[in-house]
Amino acid sequence: MFKILLTHRWLSLVLGLPMALVALTGMPLALWEEADAIFAPNFYPSTPASAKGAADRAISVVKARHPGIALDFIYFPRASSAMHVGGTTSSGEQIEVAVDGSGQLILGTRSHSASTIGQIHAFHSEFFAGDAGRWLMLALAWVLFVSTATGVWMWLVQRRLERASLKMTRTPSRAKVLHNVIGIWSSGLLLTMALTTIVLTWQDQPGTLAHVHTRHSPTAPMAGRIAHAVEIHAGTMKLRSISLRAPPDAPARAIVENSAGIMRIMLVDIEGGAVIAERPLAVTSTDAFARGLHGGSAFGHAGRWFMAGASLLPITLFLTGLWMFTRRRCRKRR
């Protein structure tokens, strides 16, 4: 019991603060589009809705502005008519270009790594340290898992002692009560955060399949035809993005979202202009499932807001744990 207590205490005290900071940066990432609209308002204008064929025009405008660019995606924000076209330049830089609803005017161009939301993601996933930072993030995820598991184990032991009337009679402090209540009721959520972080971080390590990307197509598929096919098939669901980097002979991949925020992926036959397959995005791969749980998107808008609020839990646990440790040290000195 004493060794478990020491493990829980010192892991949480020494590494609790960086874990809490990482969790806090998860808040804007869970609500990344809302946060990005605040950081880069010129990318989210409230202009009139786009006209037919605007997606194809937007791609043409971007290719004319950036010759030789390998297109990756075209993204359609929820609360804006602008389109975001992403691609990789000949120098290897990943950029994103915002085009107005008509597909004719470029509103802004930015590097993903230099944008505010990109910087937050870089800290959250790798501490700005690349591959070394991802290994550190993997270690912190294991620390969160062990710290949460040992905390639950000690609470269960304490409850067993209470029932046997063997516990000390001293009334626990408010900080300890708050720490225990938050820790126990959120333990399942914290373990989920830790496990999904382990899965996502491990897949992002060099040499794993996550680094093997589909080759870019030399020419972008007809985004307008894809969008039209998806809109006919999806009905009231909103088109969110179209992947532009599939091989020419492969179906195009599009993502749609219903009113609750649940995303589905559709495969579109470009030549025939029809949707040939559809399924929930969260079940398409282990990576998609882990991301859906980690950020809450698997449960729609409610899940994203819930996970954004849950990012406050680690900092609360760290502060209450630090307060208990400080009070205990002060009592011993007396």
C-alpha positions as CSV (number, residue, x, y, z in Angstrom):
1,M,0.0,0.0,0.0
2,F,2.8,2.4,1.0
3,K,4.7,1.8,-2.3
4,I,1.6,2.3,-4.3
5,L,1.0,5.6,-2.5
6,L,4.5,6.8,-3.2
7,T,4.2,5.8,-6.8
8,H,1.0,7.7,-7.2
9,R,2.2,10.7,-5.2
10,W,5.5,11.3,-6.9
11,L,4.4,10.5,-10.4
12,S,1.6,13.0,-10.0
13,L,3.7,15.7,-8.4
14,V,6.6,15.5,-10.7
15,L,4.8,15.0,-14.0
16,G,1.3,16.2,-13.1
17,L,1.9,19.8,-14.3
18,P,3.1,18.9,-17.8
19,M,0.2,16.5,-18.1
20,A,-2.2,19.2,-17.0
21,L,-0.8,21.7,-19.5
22,V,-1.1,19.1,-22.3
23,A,-4.7,18.5,-21.2
24,L,-5.5,22.2,-21.2
25,T,-4.2,22.6,-24.8
26,G,-6.7,19.8,-25.7
27,M,-9.6,22.3,-25.1
28,P,-9.0,24.4,-28.2
29,L,-8.2,21.3,-30.2
30,A,-11.5,19.6,-29.2
31,L,-13.2,22.7,-30.5
32,W,-10.6,23.4,-33.1
33,E,-12.8,25.0,-35.7
34,E,-14.4,27.4,-33.2
35,A,-11.0,28.2,-31.8
36,D,-9.4,28.6,-35.3
37,A,-12.2,31.1,-36.2
38,I,-11.1,33.2,-33.3
39,F,-7.4,33.0,-34.1
40,A,-7.8,33.5,-37.9
41,P,-11.1,35.2,-38.6
42,N,-10.2,36.0,-42.2
43,F,-10.4,32.2,-42.9
44,Y,-14.0,32.1,-41.7
45,P,-15.9,35.0,-43.4
46,S,-19.7,35.1,-43.2
47,T,-20.2,35.7,-47.0
48,P,-23.1,34.3,-49.1
49,A,-23.2,30.6,-49.8
50,S,-21.0,29.2,-52.6
51,A,-22.3,28.7,-56.1
52,K,-22.3,25.6,-58.1
53,G,-18.8,24.7,-59.3
54,A,-17.2,26.9,-56.7
55,A,-15.0,24.0,-55.4
56,D,-13.5,23.4,-58.8
57,R,-12.8,27.1,-59.2
58,A,-11.2,27.3,-55.8
59,I,-8.9,24.5,-56.7
60,S,-8.0,26.1,-60.0
61,V,-7.3,29.5,-58.2
62,V,-5.0,27.8,-55.6
63,K,-3.1,25.8,-58.3
64,A,-2.6,29.0,-60.3
65,R,-1.3,30.9,-57.2
66,H,1.0,28.0,-56.1
67,P,2.2,26.1,-59.2
68,G,3.4,22.6,-58.5
69,I,1.4,22.2,-55.3
70,A,0.2,18.6,-54.5
71,L,-3.3,19.0,-53.3
72,D,-4.4,17.2,-50.1
73,F,-7.9,18.3,-49.3
74,I,-10.7,20.8,-49.6
75,Y,-12.5,21.6,-46.4
76,F,-15.9,23.3,-45.8
77,P,-16.2,25.0,-42.4
78,R,-19.5,24.7,-40.5
79,A,-20.4,28.4,-40.0
80,S,-18.8,29.9,-43.1
81,S,-19.1,29.7,-46.9
82,A,-15.3,29.9,-47.4
83,M,-13.4,26.8,-48.6
84,H,-10.0,25.8,-47.2
85,V,-7.7,24.1,-49.8
86,G,-4.8,22.3,-48.3
87,G,-1.7,21.0,-50.1
88,T,2.0,20.4,-50.0
89,T,4.3,22.7,-51.9
90,S,7.3,21.6,-54.0
91,S,9.6,22.5,-51.0
92,G,7.6,20.1,-48.7
93,E,5.8,22.8,-46.8
94,Q,2.1,22.1,-45.9
95,I,0.0,25.1,-46.5
96,E,-3.7,26.0,-46.3
97,V,-5.4,28.5,-48.6
98,A,-8.8,30.1,-47.8
99,V,-11.0,30.9,-50.8
100,D,-14.2,32.8,-50.7
101,G,-17.6,31.2,-51.4
102,S,-17.6,32.0,-55.1
103,G,-14.3,30.2,-55.5
104,Q,-12.6,33.2,-57.1
105,L,-10.9,35.2,-54.4
106,I,-8.1,34.0,-52.1
107,L,-8.7,35.3,-48.6
108,G,-5.5,34.1,-47.0
109,T,-2.6,31.6,-47.1
110,R,-0.9,30.1,-44.1
111,S,1.5,27.4,-43.2
112,H,-0.1,24.8,-41.0
113,S,2.9,24.6,-38.6
114,A,3.0,28.4,-38.2
115,S,-0.7,28.9,-37.5
116,T,-1.9,29.4,-34.0
117,I,-4.0,26.2,-34.0
118,G,-1.1,24.4,-35.6
119,Q,1.2,25.6,-32.8
120,I,-1.2,24.4,-30.2
121,H,-1.4,21.0,-31.9
122,A,2.4,20.8,-32.1
123,F,2.7,21.4,-28.3
124,H,-0.2,19.1,-27.5
125,S,1.2,16.2,-29.5
126,E,5.0,16.6,-29.4
127,F,6.0,19.6,-27.2
128,F,7.5,21.3,-30.4
129,A,10.2,18.5,-30.3
130,G,9.2,16.3,-33.2
131,D,9.9,12.6,-32.8
132,A,11.6,13.1,-29.4
133,G,8.5,15.0,-28.2
134,R,6.2,12.2,-29.3
135,W,8.2,9.7,-27.3
136,L,7.9,12.0,-24.3
137,M,4.1,12.3,-24.9
138,L,3.9,8.5,-25.0
139,A,5.7,8.4,-21.6
140,L,3.3,11.0,-20.1
141,A,0.3,8.9,-21.4
142,W,1.7,5.9,-19.5
143,V,2.2,8.1,-16.4
144,L,-1.4,9.3,-16.6
145,F,-2.6,5.7,-16.9
146,V,-0.5,4.5,-13.9
147,S,-1.3,7.5,-11.8
148,T,-5.1,7.1,-12.4
149,A,-5.0,3.3,-11.8
150,T,-3.1,3.6,-8.6
151,G,-5.4,6.3,-7.4
152,V,-8.4,4.1,-8.0
153,W,-6.7,1.2,-6.3
154,M,-6.0,3.2,-3.1
155,W,-9.5,4.5,-3.0
156,L,-10.9,1.0,-3.2
157,V,-8.6,-0.1,-0.4
158,Q,-9.6,2.9,1.7
159,R,-13.3,2.0,1.2
160,R,-12.6,-1.5,2.3
161,L,-10.9,-0.3,5.4
162,E,-13.8,2.0,6.2
163,R,-16.3,-0.8,6.0
164,A,-14.1,-2.8,8.4
165,S,-14.0,0.2,10.7
166,L,-10.2,0.3,10.6
167,K,-9.6,3.7,9.2
168,M,-8.3,6.6,11.1
169,T,-10.9,8.9,12.7
170,R,-9.3,12.2,11.3
171,T,-11.8,14.0,9.0
172,P,-10.3,14.4,5.5
173,S,-9.7,17.9,4.2
174,R,-11.9,19.5,1.6
175,A,-9.0,19.3,-0.9
176,K,-8.8,15.5,-0.3
177,V,-12.5,15.0,-0.6
178,L,-12.6,17.1,-3.9
179,H,-9.5,15.2,-5.2
180,N,-11.0,11.8,-4.5
181,V,-14.4,12.7,-5.9
182,I,-13.1,14.1,-9.1
183,G,-10.5,11.4,-9.5
184,I,-12.9,8.5,-9.0
185,W,-15.8,9.9,-11.0
186,S,-13.5,10.8,-13.9
187,S,-11.2,7.8,-13.7
188,G,-12.8,6.1,-16.6
189,L,-12.5,9.2,-18.7
190,L,-8.8,9.8,-17.7
191,L,-8.0,6.1,-18.5
192,T,-9.6,6.6,-21.9
193,M,-7.5,9.7,-22.5
194,A,-4.4,7.9,-21.5
195,L,-5.1,4.8,-23.7
196,T,-6.1,6.7,-26.8
197,T,-3.0,8.9,-26.4
198,I,-0.9,5.8,-26.3
199,V,-2.6,4.4,-29.4
200,L,-2.3,7.7,-31.4
201,T,1.2,8.5,-30.3
202,W,2.5,5.1,-30.9
203,Q,1.0,5.1,-34.5
204,D,2.7,8.5,-35.1
205,Q,6.2,7.1,-34.3
206,P,8.7,6.8,-37.2
207,G,8.4,3.5,-39.1
208,T,4.8,2.9,-38.3
209,L,2.0,2.6,-40.9
210,A,0.8,6.1,-39.9
211,H,3.8,7.6,-41.8
212,V,3.0,5.8,-45.1
213,H,0.8,8.2,-47.0
214,T,-1.2,7.5,-50.1
215,R,0.6,9.0,-53.2
216,H,-0.7,12.3,-54.4
217,S,-2.7,12.3,-57.7
218,P,-1.0,14.4,-60.4
219,T,-4.3,16.2,-61.0
220,A,-7.0,17.0,-58.6
221,P,-10.3,15.0,-59.0
222,M,-13.4,16.9,-60.0
223,A,-14.4,18.3,-56.6
224,G,-17.6,19.8,-58.0
225,R,-18.8,16.4,-59.2
226,I,-17.9,14.7,-56.0
227,A,-19.6,17.4,-53.9
228,H,-22.8,17.1,-56.1
229,A,-22.9,13.3,-55.7
230,V,-22.4,13.6,-51.9
231,E,-25.1,16.2,-51.6
232,I,-27.6,14.1,-53.5
233,H,-26.8,11.0,-51.4
234,A,-26.4,12.7,-48.0
235,G,-29.6,14.8,-48.0
236,T,-29.6,17.2,-45.1
237,M,-26.1,16.2,-43.9
238,K,-23.4,18.8,-44.5
239,L,-20.3,18.1,-46.6
240,R,-17.2,18.8,-44.5
241,S,-14.2,17.7,-46.6
242,I,-13.0,16.0,-49.8
243,S,-9.7,14.2,-50.0
244,L,-7.7,15.2,-53.1
245,R,-4.7,12.9,-52.7
246,A,-6.1,9.5,-53.7
247,P,-4.8,7.6,-56.8
248,P,-6.7,8.5,-60.0
249,D,-8.2,5.1,-60.3
250,A,-9.4,5.0,-56.6
251,P,-12.8,6.3,-55.3
252,A,-12.7,9.7,-53.8
253,R,-13.2,10.0,-50.0
254,A,-15.6,12.6,-48.6
255,I,-16.7,13.3,-45.0
256,V,-20.2,14.5,-44.1
257,E,-21.7,15.5,-40.8
258,N,-25.3,15.3,-39.6
259,S,-27.0,17.9,-37.3
260,A,-25.7,16.2,-34.2
261,G,-22.1,16.4,-35.4
262,I,-21.7,12.7,-36.1
263,M,-19.4,12.2,-39.1
264,R,-19.6,9.6,-41.8
265,I,-17.2,8.8,-44.6
266,M,-18.4,8.3,-48.2
267,L,-16.6,6.7,-51.1
268,V,-17.5,8.3,-54.5
269,D,-17.0,6.9,-57.9
270,I,-15.6,9.9,-59.7
271,E,-16.4,8.7,-63.3
272,G,-19.9,7.6,-62.4
273,G,-20.6,10.4,-60.0
274,A,-22.2,8.3,-57.4
275,V,-21.6,7.3,-53.8
276,I,-20.6,3.6,-53.7
277,A,-20.0,3.1,-49.9
278,E,-20.8,4.9,-46.7
279,R,-20.0,4.2,-43.0
280,P,-19.4,6.1,-39.7
281,L,-16.0,7.7,-39.7
282,A,-15.1,6.4,-36.2
283,V,-15.1,2.8,-37.4
284,T,-13.0,3.2,-40.5
285,S,-9.7,2.4,-38.6
286,T,-8.1,2.1,-35.2
287,D,-6.6,5.6,-35.6
288,A,-10.1,7.1,-36.5
289,F,-11.7,5.3,-33.5
290,A,-9.0,6.5,-31.1
291,R,-9.2,10.0,-32.4
292,G,-13.0,10.0,-32.1
293,L,-12.8,8.9,-28.5
294,H,-9.9,11.2,-27.6
295,G,-11.4,14.4,-28.9
296,G,-15.1,13.4,-28.4
297,S,-16.0,13.7,-32.1
298,A,-17.3,10.1,-32.1
299,F,-20.2,11.5,-30.1
300,G,-20.8,14.6,-32.2
301,H,-21.0,18.2,-31.0
302,A,-22.0,17.1,-27.4
303,G,-18.9,14.9,-27.2
304,R,-16.5,17.6,-28.4
305,W,-17.8,20.1,-25.8
306,F,-17.7,17.4,-23.1
307,M,-14.1,16.6,-23.9
308,A,-13.2,20.3,-23.9
309,G,-14.6,20.6,-20.4
310,A,-12.9,17.4,-19.4
311,S,-9.5,19.0,-20.2
312,L,-9.8,20.9,-16.9
313,L,-9.8,17.7,-14.8
314,P,-6.0,17.0,-14.8
315,I,-5.2,20.5,-13.7
316,T,-7.8,20.3,-10.9
317,L,-6.4,17.0,-9.7
318,F,-2.8,18.3,-9.8
319,L,-3.7,21.5,-7.8
320,T,-5.7,19.6,-5.2
321,G,-2.9,16.9,-4.9
322,L,-0.3,19.6,-4.6
323,W,-2.3,21.3,-1.9
324,M,-2.6,18.1,0.1
325,F,1.1,17.4,-0.2
326,T,2.0,20.9,0.9
327,R,-0.3,20.7,4.0
328,R,1.1,17.3,4.9
329,R,4.7,18.7,4.7
330,C,3.7,21.7,6.9
331,R,2.1,19.5,9.5
332,K,5.3,17.3,9.7
333,R,7.5,20.3,10.2
334,R,5.4,21.4,13.2
